[in-house]
Amino acid sequence: MLELTNKSEWKKVDSPFLNSENIPALIEQIKQTWDSDILQELTSEYMYHQGSLYESTFAAFPHLIAICEASHDHSFRFDTLLNLSITLSEFGGDAELNSIFKSSKCKEEVVHEIKQSFKNSLKKLNPIALSLMEQVQEKEEDEKRYFLLALAVANHIYKVSSILWRYSTNEEYECCCPECEEPLILWNEKGRLVLYTEDPVFKKNQKKYPVEPTLLQESAFSKTIAAGKNYEWLSYYIHALNIDSMKTTINYLFGKTTCPYCKTGFDIFDNLSE
């Protein structure tokens, strides 16, 4: 990883506000204090901004993973997991990583070291997440939903993590008809999704269209997290962690509906707007 003492290279690392030279000091503070407020400052102001990732994201990530692994504070470990996962919730994989470093001012060998250290550290995210399963049971609903996001990131399933991040309140979803490409609104009414052509907040008394939920038997739930079984593993962890707000909604997210405009039937999850 990029050593904290290598200040000349840290100054070259691109960051949201071109302030990457401050990152080593912040990491040192976190290492000494396990302070979640400083962690939040680092991730939100130096590593991630308005959905964009920077060289600083990948340079700082391995250091935070190492601190998390060394910490015995479950609350700090949980905060680290969530902050890092939210940062990477819309990550585009190697293609985005290479694009971000394409015009780097850092030395070639430093760029290589940052990339490799990040990839090695990313592998440690899933063991950290699984080690916190028991503590997650005691968290609030919104924190449990963020934990689902973290599981998706830790297993490189960014389609799921980006949706869980964008629709983190689980109240309103946007989708697009795959045939006519008209945008549509899915509204959560007591856990059940209904379809509207316009946002019902701004246009009341409009016609609502049904969404047909898929009903997955509990025997089909999967503890194994895999991109080909998004519905199965999400259902498993929603019930295992007792995330009441999603126990019904998940069946609608993987359900079907018919476009009010062109009458084409389509699967909801595959056509959610990211």
Secondary structure, 3 states (H helix, E strand, C coil): CCCCCCHHHHCCCCCCCCCHHHHHHHHHHHHHHCCHHHHHHHHHHHHEECCEECHHHHHHHHHHHHHHHHCCCHHHHHHHHHHHHHHCCCCCHHHHHHHHCCCCCCCHHHHHHHHHHHHHHHCCHHHHHHHCHHHHCCCCHHHHHHHHHHHHHHCCCHHHHHHHHHCCCCCEEEEECCCCCCEEEEEEECCEEEEECCCCCCCCCCCCECEECCCCCHHHCCCCCCHHHHHHHHHHHHHHCCCHHHHCHHHHHCCEEECCCCCCEEECHHHECC
